[in-house]
Amino acid sequence: MQYEKSVLLKNNKECCIRNAVGDDAQEVLDIFLLTHEQTDFLASYRDEATFDTAFERQFLADRERADRDVYLCAVVDGHIVGTAGVGSMGSNKIRHRAELGVAVDKDFCGIGIGRALIAACIDCAKKAGYSQLELEVVSENSHAIALYKSMGFVEFGRNPRGFCSRYQGWQELISMRLELD
């Protein structure tokens, strides 16, 4: 699935939201490692990454050719500063459901990049024919929760032992969904 759109950020800089492609592999891997170092709210830590640039290049090439999955990047001043993706949760009775994931460099938070990435993912999910977009968010991540709610996501459950943090122990995960039809 192909996607590209430019948005004006709160700091008056332009941000291009587009497909991350094979040639972006090193920069996408770098932003993955950076964002996973910056926060305890993502599903893994930097040192748990088991893939390299070659794996990332193949992953991005596969997503670029996919009909229903997409992996996007946010580019500011020629550099990738965030990523987001939509992926199928399965087939048969759950083929209508997709999962959303998003990560933005902390130095670029609060200026509209997360909102732009999520809006792009919602658009892509609709075009792919999904009728429900889902995500999980750590309950202490109040900024992300407020953003998701402002975009129409609603809570549908909680898992008090969803993550086991190295630093905080158990972290509660909130399951949220957005109906697309």
PyMOL commands that set and color helices and strands:
alter all, ss='L'
color gray80, all
select helices_A, chain A and resi 22-38+46-48+53-65+92-94+106-108+113-127+142-150
alter helices_A, ss='H'
color red, helices_A
select strands_A, chain A and resi 4-8+14-19+70-76+79-88+97-104+132-138+154-165+169-179
alter strands_A, ss='S'
color yellow, strands_A
deselect
rebuild
show_as cartoon
